[in-house]
């Protein structure tokens, strides 16, 4: 095993290079330089969740999908507090590294969250649950259950729940228990004396994690047609008095604490990252508290008591009218058989060249294959590694893994290849947030099979998505590669939009090989021919390409930049875009989530438009397009335009060379999204997004729907989109 061993001097050299890159590549200050040039990252993230919430409010969407979007907002807000709020609070504690923009974000985030959460629960209680009940899906409170259902719940409580409960009456011998991150708990206020004649007034009770949070009631007990459910919290609350015999339950409330979930290891001291992380994973459950959620009826003195126990400021207390973890309701969406209340089923298409029985290496030896997920199947990527594992001519496989998931056909194929005696090298990123445990398990299984497992570079996350196959052929060893914008995860590939490129291009595969050598040997990478690699060249090349487009505009020629990504927050890139806008470059940015660039400011960003697409699938593709005097440079990337991606991760951006595939990326990845007037939101200079709607005689156009129709259940065409009157040149005038 190569492992995670390196020297302190090498760590420091990476950090010095990081600083030099940042310093050398920041454009000159703009007139009126200051924080007002940038939108706040935290508030921008919350704006994204407002857009997701708008999907839940849309009556045109299927009812269970609206509930799904409500649950997604809850999950997003959990991570927002666990990561972003926790990070800012940690910086405050050290009184360093917090700029004025971040302070505004932290101060304003709680109020913004309060508004979003208020809308969430109002929508759940006033619209979603009543409409679900009308459609035969009933989430029953205690008062809603009939006599037979109450009897069944009582029996369920006695047999399945009560034996697992451990109420803790607080006194000096029974201190406040350790409460796990995001777990369901109850605080109970009691009157009277306990069994020992003492007046212990408060008890804490944890809901057992082994029990389901959503419980399906037997259909035969219902007096309503359809399926009936109840929550575990409702079951416990209905029988709270049974747990405290001889005491009066004065009041109680469910509660949930959200904790800091960033893992930390001392990169200069750790000798084995896997072992260090294994010990850290448990402590993640007990990071410092950042948010407290209680039921709306929780008495003030009980919530104050909890805030004191967790050292949480009252501004981050949230009283909710419903379950403290709305995300648990996703169980209803996933288990109900009411497909008429969900999106119509969609079967992804298959590239024409790979649609029948084929020799994938023979195909790739003749041409590149572009995959656009989830509109096209992820199966060719799995088949690429499977075929490599089984092919006697394949001698080596190298692959990066960031988020593979707990169950992965790809990882099983790599294990099979290692067992067959092939040279298998897997770079597993152990610090992939919330996937650490799964990645550790895969790393152990791969090592047991004989694969060489590397954990990446000290201080940098390996976020690049690459696989390389070396095959012995009559002419010698030949390289085949897959590069992508998304993870090697077949499950998320059904829900996230991403591009992947299968290729045997000599220059590109040679670069991929060099990057793997760099990651395993920790030597400085040689000059790459095609790939832009972070943290060495990616930011430089992006800024260079932006400035080159600006020089074209200053020369009086048409200049155009279109970029699609998840987030845009890096100051140096934003400043370069501002400069390019001032020089006359027309810039369209399709940014799903956080965007710190302020568009449409006179004299600063007049020529920049920013839009966000929120629809059925999660937009995850990173595409960088530069017109470059009709050269139409197209890059796909694993990286967003964020400081962490450009300077603190190993990332790749790779060109698409084949003209037909380049046209496809422009058409499918950019043009249809600029045309969208159904799921598109446009960002104003005030930081607020406004939803686009068809105007006048315009027809409604959804990019995702168009791509499902274009690519689903069949091969993609390389013909220009007839709906795009401007062909494949995105420099044509914008539509209003």
Residue pairs with C-beta under 8 A, 6 or more apart in sequence:
1 447
1 452
1 453
2 452
2 453
2 454
2 520
3 272
3 453
3 454
3 455
4 270
4 271
4 272
4 273
4 274
4 454
4 455
4 456
4 458
5 271
5 272
6 457
6 458
6 522
8 268
10 458
10 522
11 267
11 268
11 458
11 459
14 457
14 458
14 459
14 460
14 535
15 459
17 535
17 536
18 535
18 647
18 648
21 535
21 536
21 539
21 540
21 646
21 647
22 572
22 647
25 539
25 540
25 543
25 572
26 571
26 572
26 575
27 543
27 572
27 575
27 576
27 579
30 37
30 575
30 578
30 579
30 604
31 603
35 99
35 100
35 101
36 598
37 574
37 578
37 598
37 604
38 101
38 571
38 574
38 596
38 597
38 598
39 595
39 596
39 597
39 598
39 687
40 101
40 102
40 104
40 105
40 108
40 596
40 687
41 84
41 101
41 102
41 105
41 569
41 594
41 596
42 80
42 84
42 85
42 88
42 102
42 105
42 106
42 108
42 109
43 104
43 105
43 108
43 109
43 112
43 687
44 593
44 594
44 595
44 596
44 687
45 80
45 84
45 593
45 594
46 80
46 109
46 112
46 113
46 116
47 687
47 688
47 689
48 76
48 592
48 593
48 594
48 612
48 614
49 73
49 76
49 77
49 80
49 116
50 116
50 689
51 612
51 614
51 681
51 689
52 69
52 72
52 73
52 76
52 614
53 69
53 70
53 73
53 116
53 119
53 120
53 123
54 614
54 691
55 61
55 65
55 66
55 69
55 614
55 615
56 66
56 67
56 69
56 70
56 73
56 120
56 123
56 128
57 66
57 119
57 123
58 66
61 69
62 340
62 341
62 342
62 343
63 128
63 131
63 132
63 135
63 341
64 132
64 137
64 332
64 333
64 336
64 338
64 341
64 342
65 333
65 341
65 342
65 343
65 616
66 128
67 124
67 128
67 132
67 329
67 330
67 332
67 333
68 330
68 333
70 120
70 123
70 124
70 128
70 326
70 329
71 326
71 327
71 329
71 330
71 333
73 116
73 120
74 120
74 325
74 326
74 327
75 327
77 113
77 116
77 117
78 182
78 258
78 327
79 261
80 109
80 113
81 113
81 258
81 290
81 291
81 316
82 181
82 258
82 259
82 260
82 261
82 262
82 290
83 261
83 262
83 433
84 109
85 106
85 109
85 290
85 291
85 316
86 259
86 260
86 261
86 262
86 287
86 288
86 290
87 262
88 98
88 102
88 105
88 106
89 106
89 260
89 288
89 290
90 260
91 97
91 98
91 102
92 98
92 106
98 106
110 315
110 316
113 318
114 318
117 318
117 320
120 326
121 320
121 321
121 322
121 326
122 321
124 322
124 326
124 329
125 321
125 322
129 139
132 138
132 139
132 332
133 139
133 224
135 226
135 338
135 341
136 224
136 225
136 226
136 227
136 338
137 226
137 227
137 229
137 332
137 336
137 338
137 341
138 144
138 222
138 224
138 226
138 227
138 228
138 229
139 229
139 230
139 231
139 329
139 332
140 149
140 217
140 228
140 229
140 230
140 234
141 230
141 234
142 150
142 234
142 237
142 238
145 153
145 217
145 230
146 221
146 222
146 223
148 221
149 217
149 221
149 222
149 228
149 230
150 238
152 217
152 218
152 221
153 217
153 230
153 235
153 238
154 238
154 239
156 215
156 235
157 235
157 236
157 238
157 239
157 242
160 211
161 208
161 211
161 232
161 235
161 236
161 239
162 239
162 242
162 243
164 208
164 210
164 211
165 205
165 207
165 208
165 236
165 243
166 205
166 206
167 188
167 203
167 204
167 205
167 243
167 244
168 174
168 177
168 203
168 204
168 205
169 190
169 194
169 200
169 202
169 203
170 176
170 200
170 201
170 202
170 203
170 204
171 198
171 200
176 204
176 309
177 204
177 206
178 286
179 185
179 204
179 206
179 257
179 310
180 206
180 209
180 285
180 286
181 257
181 258
181 259
181 261
181 284
181 285
181 286
181 287
182 256
182 257
182 258
182 259
182 325
183 206
183 207
183 209
183 256
184 206
184 207
184 213
184 232
184 233
184 254
184 256
184 324
184 325
185 204
185 205
185 206
185 207
185 254
185 255
185 256
185 257
186 204
186 205
186 206
186 207
186 236
186 237
186 240
186 252
186 253
186 254
186 255
187 202
187 203
187 204
187 252
187 253
187 255
187 298
187 302
187 305
187 306
188 202
188 203
188 204
188 205
188 240
188 244
188 249
188 251
188 252
189 201
189 202
189 249
189 250
189 251
189 252
189 299
189 302
190 200
190 201
190 202
190 203
190 244
190 247
190 248
190 249
190 250
191 201
191 247
191 248
191 250
192 199
192 246
192 247
192 248
193 199
193 247
194 200
194 247
195 246
202 302
202 305
203 244
205 236
205 243
207 213
207 232
207 233
207 236
211 232
212 232
212 331
213 231
213 232
213 233
213 323
213 325
213 328
213 331
214 229
214 230
214 231
214 232
214 328
214 329
214 331
214 332
215 229
215 230
215 231
215 232
215 235
216 227
216 228
216 229
216 335
217 228
217 229
217 230
219 227
219 228
221 228
222 228
227 336
229 332
231 323
231 328
233 254
233 323
233 324
237 252
237 254
240 249
240 252
241 249
251 297
251 298
251 299
251 302
253 294
253 295
253 297
253 298
253 299
253 302
253 303
254 294
254 295
254 323
254 324
255 292
255 293
255 294
255 295
255 298
255 306
255 324
256 292
256 293
256 324
256 325
257 289
257 291
257 292
257 293
257 306
257 310
257 312
258 289
258 290
258 291
258 292
258 293
259 284
259 285
259 286
259 287
259 288
259 289
259 290
260 287
260 288
260 290
261 284
261 287
261 433
261 434
262 287
262 433
263 277
263 280
263 281
263 284
263 431
263 433
263 436
264 280
265 273
265 276
265 277
265 280
267 458
267 459
270 276
273 430
273 431
273 455
274 430
274 440
274 443
274 444
274 455
277 430
277 431
277 436
277 440
278 440
281 436
281 437
288 311
289 310
289 311
289 312
290 312
290 316
291 312
291 316
291 317
291 318
292 303
292 306
292 307
292 310
292 312
292 316
292 317
292 318
293 318
293 319
293 320
293 324
293 325
294 302
294 303
294 306
294 317
294 318
294 319
294 320
294 324
295 319
295 320
295 321
295 324
296 319
296 320
296 321
298 319
303 317
303 319
304 314
307 313
307 314
307 317
320 326
323 329
333 342
339 345
343 616
346 374
346 708
346 712
347 712
347 713
348 373
348 374
348 375
348 376
348 377
348 378
348 494
348 711
348 712
348 713
349 375
349 376
349 377
349 711
349 712
349 713
349 714
349 715
349 716
350 376
350 377
350 379
350 380
350 714
350 715
351 369
351 370
351 371
351 376
351 380
351 715
351 716
352 714
352 715
352 716
353 363
353 367
353 369
353 715
354 360
354 363
354 369
354 380
354 383
355 715
360 380
360 383
360 384
360 387
360 502
361 387
361 391
361 471
361 480
361 504
363 369
364 480
364 502
364 503
364 504
365 478
365 504
367 658
368 501
368 502
368 503
368 504
368 505
368 657
368 658
368 661
369 380
369 501
369 502
369 503
370 499
370 500
370 501
370 502
370 656
370 658
370 661
370 664
370 665
370 716
371 377
371 378
371 380
371 381
371 499
371 500
371 501
371 502
372 497
372 498
372 499
372 664
372 668
372 669
372 707
372 711
372 716
373 486
373 493
373 494
373 496
373 497
373 498
373 499
373 500
374 493
374 494
374 495
374 496
374 497
374 617
375 497
375 668
375 707
375 708
375 710
375 711
375 712
376 711
376 716
378 490
378 493
378 494
378 500
380 502
381 410
381 467
381 482
381 484
381 488
381 493
381 500
381 502
382 409
382 410
382 413
382 490
384 467
384 469
384 480
384 482
384 502
385 397
385 399
385 410
385 413
385 414
385 417
385 467
385 469
386 409
386 413
388 394
388 397
388 413
388 417
388 422
388 469
388 471
388 480
389 397
389 413
389 414
389 416
389 417
389 420
389 422
390 416
390 420
391 471
393 471
393 472
393 473
394 417
394 422
394 469
394 470
394 471
394 472
395 422
395 423
395 470
395 471
395 472
395 477
396 422
396 423
396 424
396 425
396 468
396 469
396 470
397 414
397 417
397 422
397 423
397 424
397 425
397 467
397 468
397 469
397 470
398 424
398 425
398 426
398 427
398 466
398 467
398 468
398 513
398 516
399 410
399 414
399 425
399 426
399 427
399 466
399 467
399 468
399 488
400 426
400 427
400 429
400 462
400 464
400 465
400 466
400 467
400 488
400 519
401 411
401 426
401 427
401 428
401 429
401 439
401 442
401 488
402 429
402 432
402 435
402 461
402 462
402 463
402 465
402 487
402 488
403 432
403 435
403 439
403 487
403 488
403 489
403 492
404 410
404 411
404 435
404 438
404 439
404 442
404 487
404 488
404 489
405 435
405 438
405 489
405 490
405 491
405 492
406 438
406 441
408 442
408 488
408 489
408 490
409 490
410 488
410 490
411 442
411 445
411 446
414 424
414 426
414 446
414 451
415 445
415 446
415 449
415 451
417 424
417 451
418 424
418 446
418 449
418 450
418 451
419 449
419 450
421 450
423 452
424 446
424 449
424 450
424 451
424 452
425 451
425 452
425 453
425 454
425 516
425 520
426 443
426 446
426 451
426 452
426 453
426 454
427 454
427 455
427 456
427 462
427 516
427 519
427 520
428 439
428 442
428 443
428 446
428 453
428 454
428 455
428 456
429 439
429 455
429 456
429 461
429 462
429 463
430 436
430 439
430 440
430 443
430 455
430 456
431 456
431 461
432 439
432 461
443 453
443 455
446 453
447 453
452 520
454 519
454 520
456 462
456 519
456 650
457 519
457 522
457 650
459 648
460 535
460 648
460 649
460 650
461 648
461 649
461 650
462 519
462 649
462 650
463 638
463 639
463 645
463 649
463 650
463 651
464 515
464 638
464 650
464 651
464 652
465 483
465 484
465 485
465 486
465 487
465 488
465 500
465 638
465 652
466 481
466 482
466 483
466 484
466 512
466 515
466 516
466 652
467 481
467 482
467 488
468 479
468 480
468 481
468 509
468 512
468 513
468 516
469 479
469 480
469 481
470 477
470 478
470 479
471 477
471 478
471 479
471 480
478 504
479 504
479 506
479 509
479 510
479 512
479 513
480 502
480 503
480 504
480 509
481 502
481 503
481 504
481 508
481 509
481 512
482 500
482 501
482 502
482 503
483 500
483 501
483 503
483 508
483 512
483 636
483 652
483 654
484 498
484 499
484 500
484 501
484 636
484 638
485 498
485 499
485 500
485 620
485 621
485 622
485 623
485 636
485 637
485 638
486 492
486 493
486 496
486 498
486 500
486 620
486 621
487 493
495 617
495 618
496 617
496 618
496 619
496 620
497 617
497 618
497 619
497 620
497 621
497 704
498 620
498 621
499 621
499 623
499 636
499 665
499 669
501 636
501 654
501 656
501 661
503 509
505 657
507 529
507 530
508 529
508 530
508 531
508 654
508 655
508 657
510 529
511 528
511 529
511 530
511 531
511 654
512 531
514 525
514 526
514 528
515 525
515 528
515 531
515 533
515 650
515 652
517 523
517 525
518 524
518 525
518 533
519 650
524 536
525 533
525 536
528 537
530 654
530 655
531 652
531 653
531 654
532 538
532 541
532 542
532 635
532 637
532 652
532 653
532 654
533 650
533 651
533 652
534 639
534 645
534 646
534 647
534 649
534 650
534 651
534 652
535 646
535 647
535 648
535 649
535 650
538 637
538 639
538 645
538 646
538 651
538 652
538 653
539 570
539 572
539 573
539 646
539 647
541 653
542 573
542 576
542 624
542 641
542 646
542 653
543 572
543 573
543 576
545 624
545 626
545 628
545 633
546 561
546 573
546 576
546 577
546 579
546 580
546 585
546 626
547 576
547 579
547 580
548 626
548 628
549 559
549 560
549 561
549 580
549 585
549 626
549 627
549 628
550 559
550 579
550 580
550 583
550 584
550 585
551 583
552 558
552 559
552 585
552 627
552 628
552 629
553 559
553 580
553 583
553 584
553 585
554 583
554 584
557 629
558 586
558 627
558 731
559 580
559 583
559 584
559 585
559 586
559 627
559 731
560 585
560 586
560 587
560 625
560 626
560 627
560 730
560 731
561 577
561 580
561 585
561 586
561 587
561 588
561 625
561 626
561 627
562 587
562 588
562 589
562 590
562 623
562 625
562 670
562 674
562 730
563 587
563 588
563 589
563 590
563 623
563 624
563 625
563 641
564 589
564 590
564 591
564 619
564 621
564 622
564 623
564 669
564 670
564 673
565 589
565 590
565 591
565 592
565 622
565 623
565 637
565 640
565 641
566 591
566 592
566 593
566 619
566 620
566 622
566 640
567 591
567 592
567 593
567 594
567 595
567 640
567 641
567 642
568 574
568 589
568 591
568 594
568 595
568 596
568 597
568 610
568 640
568 641
568 642
569 594
569 595
569 596
569 641
569 642
569 643
570 641
570 642
570 643
570 645
570 646
571 596
571 643
572 646
573 641
573 646
574 596
574 597
574 641
577 587
577 589
577 597
577 605
577 608
578 597
578 604
578 605
578 608
580 587
580 607
581 587
581 604
581 605
581 606
581 607
581 608
582 603
582 604
582 606
584 607
585 607
586 607
586 731
586 734
587 607
587 608
587 609
588 608
588 609
588 611
588 670
588 674
588 730
588 734
589 595
589 597
589 599
589 608
589 609
589 610
589 611
590 610
590 611
590 612
590 613
590 619
590 670
590 673
590 674
591 610
591 611
591 612
591 683
592 612
592 613
592 614
592 618
592 619
592 620
593 612
595 610
595 612
595 683
597 605
597 608
597 610
598 604
598 605
598 685
598 687
599 605
599 608
599 609
599 610
599 683
599 684
599 685
600 606
600 608
600 609
600 684
600 685
601 685
605 685
609 682
609 734
610 682
610 683
611 673
611 674
611 676
611 680
611 681
611 682
611 683
611 692
612 680
612 681
612 683
612 689
613 619
613 673
613 676
613 679
613 680
613 681
613 703
613 704
614 679
614 681
615 678
615 679
615 702
615 703
615 704
616 704
617 704
621 636
621 669
622 636
622 637
622 638
622 639
622 640
622 653
623 634
623 635
623 636
623 637
623 665
623 669
623 670
624 633
624 634
624 635
624 636
624 637
624 653
625 632
625 633
625 634
625 635
625 665
625 666
625 670
625 730
626 633
627 633
627 729
627 730
627 731
630 729
632 662
632 666
632 728
632 729
633 655
634 655
634 656
634 662
634 665
634 666
635 653
635 654
635 655
635 656
636 653
636 654
636 656
636 665
637 651
637 652
637 653
637 654
638 651
638 652
638 653
639 645
639 646
639 649
639 651
639 652
639 653
645 651
656 662
656 665
660 718
661 718
663 718
663 720
663 728
664 716
664 718
666 728
666 730
667 720
667 721
667 724
667 728
668 707
668 710
668 711
668 716
670 730
671 721
671 724
671 726
671 730
672 701
672 703
672 706
672 707
672 721
672 724
673 680
673 703
674 730
674 734
675 701
675 703
675 723
675 724
675 735
676 692
676 701
676 702
676 703
677 692
677 693
677 694
677 695
677 698
677 700
677 701
678 692
678 694
678 700
678 701
678 702
678 705
679 702
679 703
679 704
680 691
680 692
680 703
681 689
681 690
681 691
681 692
682 689
682 690
682 692
683 689
684 690
694 700
694 701
695 736
701 723
706 723
710 716
710 717
710 721
720 727
720 728
725 732
726 732
726 733
